[in-house]
Amino acid sequence: MSTTELTEWAYPLAESLLAEPLPRRWAHSQGVAERARTIASILGKDANLMEAAAVLHDIGYAPDLAKTGFHPLDGARYLRDVAHADERVVRLVAHHSCAWMEAEARGLREELEEEFPRTHPHLADALCYCDMNTTPDGTPTNPVDRVNEIAGRYGPDSLIGTFIRRAEPEILASTGRVIERLATAKRQPM
């Protein structure tokens, strides 16, 4: 499957899993994919791959897929075992937005990393950038406000609230690396 076909395949799959049971999550996923399109210039041949991963990154929240309660792992397993997705998309979904830190808090880090080894740090940064620059409703935001929103929504003492605060420095570093790549690309002569 070409990367263009991958993107065309990803949208209806994500929509079928999220739109009806979780319309806000579907709006967020579409917004994350929209952010991916805005950074296509630094992704080159991986732009469509990133857009596909972006629209699929939260499918593990779908009620039919939620097995462990850890959406990156549930989504990646579905993509691998049922949808037979491109391995790069599967790994990006498994590790989006510092998922390893949340996996560690849930006692699932070893399982996550054994099943889905991390690869392509620049693509992981790009997906984190897209996710952390998108509100739950799919509109643009910034990583600081997004982390604050997540911590506020779940509560500071919850597993997610604790994880997101622990992950905040890496989220900011990750998104900062993408911003630097975008700035460098803008400075390059055409």
N, C-alpha and C positions, 0 to 999 in steps of 0.2 A: 504494500500500500504506500503510495507516495505521501509526502507530508501534507499536500493539499487535500488528498483524500482522507487523511487522518483527521484533519480539522473538520471536514464535512461529515465525517462519521461521529466525531466527538459531541457536537452540539445536540443532535437528536437523542443520543444516548443519555447525556446529562439531563436534558429536558424531561425525558421519559421517567427518570428516577427522582427528579427533584421538583418539577413544576407543580404538580398537584399536591403531594403531601407536604412540601416545604417551599412555598412560593418565595419567601424572603431569601432563603438559601439559594434558590435558582436565580433570583435577581443579583445576589452577591456574586455568584459564579459567572454570570454574564458580564458583570462589571469588571471582574478580575481578567476575563478574556479580553475585554476592551482595553484594559491597561496593557495587556501583552501586545496588542496591536500598536500601542503608542511607543513601544521600545523595540519594535521590529528591526529598526536600523542597526542596532548593536547585536542582534541575534543572527543575522545573515541567514544561512540555510536552515537554522533551527527555529526560525520565527513561527512557522506553522506548528511545529512540535510544541513550542511553548504555549501557543494559543490553545491547542488541544488539551495540554496538561492543565492550563488555567481554568478552562470551562469544566473540566472533570475533577478538579482537586478536592472538592467537598462531597463527592457522591457517596462517600462512606457514612454520611449522616442519613441517607435514605433508609426509611424503616425496614425495607426488605433486605438491606445490606448490613445493617448494624448488628454485628455478632459479638464483638469484643467491647463495643462502646468507645473504641479509639478509632475515630473516623479515618485517619490516614492509612492505618493497617487494613481496616475493613474495605475501604475503597480500592486499595492496591490489590488486595486478594481477589476482589470481584473482577477488576480489570485483567488480572493475570489468568484466573481460573475459569471465568465465565465468558468475558468479552474477548479474551485472547488478544489484548492490546499490545502495541509496541512496547517493548521492555523499557525503553527510555521514559515513556509516559508513565508507566507503572511505577518506576523508581522515583520519578519526580512527585507523583501523588503521595507515595509512601513517606517521603521526607520533606514535604512542603512546610515552610515556615517553622523551622527548628523542631520538627516533629520528634526528633530523637530525644529532646529534653522532656517532652510530655510523655513519651514512651517510657523513659526512665522513671518518671514519677508514678507511672501506672504499673511498673514492674514488667514492661514489655520491650525494653530497649534491645535486649539480646535477640528476642524473637524477630523484631522489626529488622534489625541489621543483618541477621543471618538469612532471612528470606529475601530481603531487598537491600543489597549492598549500596551504599551511597556512591554516586559517580557524578561527574560534570558539575563541579562547584559553581561555575559561572551560570549554569542554567538554574541551579537551586537558588542562587542569589536572585536571579531574574523572577522566578516564581514567588519568592518571598516578597520582593518589591511589589509585584502585581497584587498579591493578597493583602499586604499591609498598607497599600495605598487605595483600598476599596472598602467602603462602609458595608455593613450588613445589608443595606438596601441597594448596593451596587453603584453608588456615587463615589467620586474621587474624595480622598482624604489624605492624611499624611501618617507616617508610621507612629509618631508619638500619640496623636489623637486616637489612632486605631488601637494601640496597646491599652490606652486608658479606657477606651470604650469596652474592650474585651474584659479587662479587670473589673470594671464597674458592672457589667452585665452578669458576670458569674460570681462576683464577690471576691474581695481581696484574700480571704482565707480558704477559698475553694481550691481544688486541685488545679483548675484552669487558671484561676487568678494568680496562684502561686507560680505556676509554670510560666505564664506570660510575663510576669515581672522578672523571673529568672532569665528568660529568653530575651528580654528587651535589649540588653547590650549587643547580643549577636544579631537580632533583627535590625537594629539601627546600623550596625557595621555592614550587614549584608545589603541592605537597601542603599547605604552610602556607597558601596562599591559599584552598584548599578548606576547611581547618579554620576559618579566619577567617569564611568565608561561612556555615559551619554554626553557628558561635558567634553570628554576627549574626542568623541566622534564629531561633535559640533565644531571643534577647533580644527579638524582635519580639512585640508583644501579638497575641493571637489575634483 
